[in-house]
Amino acid sequence: MELSGSIPEDIDVTRPSAARVYDYFLGGAHNFEVDRQLAEQIASLTPNLAQTMRANRSFLRRAVRYLVNEGIEQFLDIGSGIPTVGNVHEVAQDAHPDVRVVYVDVDPVAVAQSRAILDGNKHTGVLQADVREPERILAEAVDLGLVDLSRPLAVLLAGVLHFIPDADDPQGIAERLRAATVPGSFLLVSHATQDGQPPEVLQAQRLSARTATEITLRTHEQIRGYFGDFALVEPGLVFLTQWRPEPGGEVDEHPEQVGAFGGVARK
């Protein structure tokens, strides 16, 4: 199925998009043939990649439920991609209908599709912005009337910082976002790792250079640094399937196969 809705004329549909490749792996319909071709090429080298994508989304859902239970009423989801089934607003608003969510993505097609999907949901908003511009993102989220920086905020960086090269200072980006929040706020991070990964994962990383957003794999120590002096909630920074798994669910005997760490920390 091709991506629905009108596509802005300046969108290059001949170049794969990381957001649309991710949508394809999650079983969404908001992607083009060029995205599916790259996704299949990457999947041929890393057969468990779709599992990793789903594990990341499952981690995000569990974490959002945890955050709502902790009293969080506003979320800023940076690098959100396309909000397909089971995204932040659905999970959060299922628990508390008045929870506010601002989605932020740099991909104009992802933003256009997000706005179409969320049309009519007055507690959600969508911004087109780059994670490298945290102050702009925060200011525009406030302008939407959906974020109040005087109250606790959950900042979600799920699978986005590994698209930021070291030269663009991802640690500094995370630090600026942390500094803007009040005590009681939370930071969520999930990030692809090189720790314990086989050669085919490194090959898939090189393929990611074909999209506008190349992936940089990082170590547990580097990813831990994004939380700064925030206090990690139990069980800490762990492989995605190890973070507060559903009670009664199957135990993941090889959590390292997801190739990504996730964690949530409180200010």
Backbone hydrogen bonds, N-H to C=O, Kabsch-Sander energy under -0.5 kcal/mol:
donor,donor_aa,acceptor,acceptor_aa,energy
11,I,8,P,-1.8
13,V,11,I,-1.1
15,R,12,D,-1.0
21,V,17,S,-2.5
22,Y,18,A,-2.4
23,D,19,A,-2.1
24,Y,20,R,-2.2
25,F,21,V,-2.2
26,L,22,Y,-1.6
27,G,24,Y,-1.7
28,G,23,D,-3.1
31,N,1,M,-0.5
31,N,29,A,-1.1
36,R,32,F,-2.1
37,Q,33,E,-2.5
38,L,34,V,-1.7
39,A,35,D,-2.6
40,E,36,R,-2.6
41,Q,37,Q,-2.0
42,I,38,L,-2.7
43,A,39,A,-2.8
44,S,40,E,-1.8
45,L,41,Q,-0.8
45,L,42,I,-1.0
46,T,42,I,-2.0
49,L,46,T,-2.3
52,T,48,N,-2.0
53,M,49,L,-2.6
54,R,50,A,-2.5
55,A,51,Q,-2.5
56,N,52,T,-2.2
57,R,53,M,-2.0
58,S,54,R,-2.6
59,F,55,A,-2.5
60,L,56,N,-2.2
61,R,57,R,-2.2
62,R,58,S,-2.4
63,A,59,F,-2.5
64,V,60,L,-2.5
65,R,61,R,-2.2
66,Y,62,R,-2.1
67,L,63,A,-2.7
68,V,64,V,-2.5
69,N,65,R,-2.2
70,E,66,Y,-1.2
71,G,68,V,-1.7
72,I,67,L,-2.4
75,F,100,R,-2.4
76,L,154,A,-2.8
77,D,75,F,-0.5
77,D,102,V,-2.8
78,I,76,L,-0.9
78,I,156,L,-2.2
79,G,104,V,-2.5
80,S,77,D,-0.6
80,S,104,V,-2.3
84,T,82,I,-2.4
87,N,84,T,-0.9
91,V,87,N,-2.1
92,A,88,V,-3.0
93,Q,89,H,-2.7
94,D,90,E,-1.2
95,A,91,V,-1.0
95,A,92,A,-0.6
96,H,92,A,-2.6
99,V,96,H,-2.1
100,R,73,E,-2.5
101,V,123,H,-2.4
102,V,75,F,-2.4
103,Y,101,V,-0.5
103,Y,125,G,-3.0
104,V,77,D,-2.6
105,D,127,L,-2.1
111,V,107,D,-2.3
112,A,108,P,-2.6
113,Q,109,V,-2.6
114,S,110,A,-2.3
115,R,111,V,-2.5
116,A,112,A,-1.7
117,I,113,Q,-2.6
118,L,114,S,-2.4
119,D,115,R,-0.5
119,D,116,A,-0.6
121,N,118,L,-2.6
122,K,120,G,-1.0
124,T,121,N,-1.7
125,G,101,V,-1.8
127,L,103,Y,-2.8
129,A,105,D,-1.2
129,A,127,L,-0.8
133,E,130,D,-2.6
137,I,133,E,-2.3
138,L,134,P,-2.6
139,A,135,E,-2.3
140,E,136,R,-2.6
141,A,137,I,-2.3
142,V,138,L,-2.0
143,D,139,A,-2.2
144,L,140,E,-1.6
145,G,142,V,-1.8
146,L,141,A,-1.3
147,V,141,A,-0.9
149,L,147,V,-0.5
151,R,148,D,-1.9
154,A,74,Q,-2.2
155,V,153,L,-0.7
155,V,186,F,-2.6
156,L,76,L,-3.0
156,L,154,A,-0.6
157,L,155,V,-0.6
157,L,188,L,-2.5
159,G,157,L,-0.8
159,G,190,S,-1.7
160,V,157,L,-0.5
160,V,190,S,-0.5
163,F,160,V,-2.0
164,I,161,L,-1.7
168,D,165,P,-1.8
169,D,166,D,-2.0
173,I,169,D,-1.9
174,A,170,P,-2.4
175,E,171,Q,-2.2
176,R,172,G,-2.3
177,L,173,I,-2.0
178,R,174,A,-2.6
179,A,175,E,-2.4
180,A,176,R,-1.0
181,T,178,R,-1.5
185,S,182,V,-1.6
186,F,153,L,-2.1
187,L,265,A,-2.4
188,L,155,V,-2.8
189,V,263,G,-2.3
190,S,157,L,-1.7
191,H,261,F,-2.3
193,T,259,G,-2.5
194,Q,218,R,-0.8
195,D,218,R,-0.5
197,Q,194,Q,-1.8
201,V,198,P,-1.3
202,L,198,P,-1.1
203,Q,199,P,-1.9
204,A,200,E,-2.0
205,Q,201,V,-1.8
206,R,202,L,-1.5
207,L,203,Q,-1.7
208,S,204,A,-1.5
209,A,206,R,-1.2
210,R,207,L,-2.3
211,T,208,S,-1.7
212,A,16,P,-0.6
215,I,205,Q,-0.5
216,T,162,H,-3.2
217,L,215,I,-0.6
218,R,192,A,-1.6
223,I,219,T,-2.4
224,R,220,H,-2.6
225,G,221,E,-1.3
226,Y,223,I,-1.4
227,F,224,R,-1.5
228,G,225,G,-1.3
230,F,227,F,-2.5
231,A,266,R,-2.9
232,L,230,F,-0.7
233,V,264,V,-2.8
236,G,233,V,-2.6
238,V,236,G,-0.8
238,V,262,G,-2.2
240,L,260,A,-1.7
242,Q,239,F,-2.4
243,W,240,L,-1.4
244,R,242,Q,-1.0
249,G,246,E,-2.1
253,E,251,V,-0.8
257,Q,254,H,-1.9
258,V,255,P,-1.5
259,G,256,E,-1.4
261,F,191,H,-2.3
262,G,238,V,-3.1
263,G,189,V,-2.1
265,A,187,L,-2.4
266,R,231,A,-2.8
267,K,185,S,-2.9
